[in-house]
Amino acid sequence: MQPYGQQQPMQAYGANGLPRAPKSKILAAVLAFFLGGFGVHNFYLGYTSRGITQLVLYLIGLATSIILVGFVFLVAVGLWVFIEFIMILIGANGYDRDAEGYPLQ
């Protein structure tokens, strides 16, 4: 018998009470490589604010590339995405888990 009010360990279940399938490291890397400018890999991993930031910077870069200013944004986002792509592949600095802390498979 456990004392009243003692917390129980958390279970690895989703919001609906069912176990959820782990997210794929390979799929996250492929999304970063092909659709990285749109932040799709971050949306997939649950990092919504990071994905929105990449998407907005990419769109600003596209819209202003006519006056050559946008290329700075495009290069910055491209470098950011390439670094995230490598970090996803090697699992560095938290890129071995999704936003909820579940390990990537």
Secondary structure, DSSP 8 states (H G I E B T S, - for coil): ---TT-------B-TTSSB-----HHHHHHHHHHHGGGTHHHHHHT-HHHHHHHHHHHHHHHHHGGGTSHHHHHHHHHHHHHHHHHHHHHT-TTTTB-TTS-B--
